[in-house]
């Protein structure tokens, strides 16, 4: 947390996650997902996205293997709908 805060993030929502689906371990852009995972969600101003993603790259990629995935989606491209 302190690393992404130093890069400009002011808060993070951490969610416990577990992939579901058929078949054995799948990969997503080269990252293997099996068992429980943690999803980190941050809402950032556009100018802070690259510094935070760079910081996360140093954490999740050790030069040989990826230990996660990081991506950014502009807020205006997210669609929410209410249930009920």
C-alpha positions, -999 to 999 in steps of 0.1 A, spaced: 0 0 0 27 25 9 43 20 -25 12 29 -45 4 57 -21 39 71 -28 31 68 -65 -1 89 -60 -29 66 -50 -49 78 -20 -68 46 -14 -73 11 -25 -103 -13 -23 -91 -49 -18 -115 -77 -27 -111 -114 -21 -117 -131 -54 -119 -166 -68 -120 -175 -105 -147 -199 -116 -150 -217 -149 -144 -250 -166 -111 -266 -173 -77 -265 -157 -56 -234 -148 -61 -208 -174 -39 -179 -183 -48 -143 -189 -21 -124 -207 4 -149 -194 -6 -148 -157 -19 -181 -143 -48 -179 -120 -56 -207 -96 -72 -206 -61 -80 -174 -42 -68 -141 -56 -69 -105 -44 -83 -78 -67 -72 -43 -60 -94 -14 -73 -82 22 -74 -99 52 -88 -71 76 -100 -68 109 -119 -54 102 -154 -21 118 -146 -15 93 -117 -23 61 -136 11 56 -152 31 62 -120 9 38 -100 9 11 -128 47 14 -130 49 8 -93 26 -22 -95 47 -36 -124 77 -37 -101 57 -56 -76 39 -82 -97 66 -89 -123 99 -102 -111 116 -103 -145 108 -139 -151 72 -146 -140 41 -125 -137 23 -127 -104 -7 -107 -114 -22 -83 -140 -27 -46 -139 -50 -27 -163 -66 7 -165 -101 16 -178 -113 52 -182 -141 59 -158 -163 71 -187 -161 37 -203 -175 19 -172 -212 11 -174 -232 5 -142 -267 -7 -139 -289 -10 -108 -304 -44 -100 -339 -47 -88 
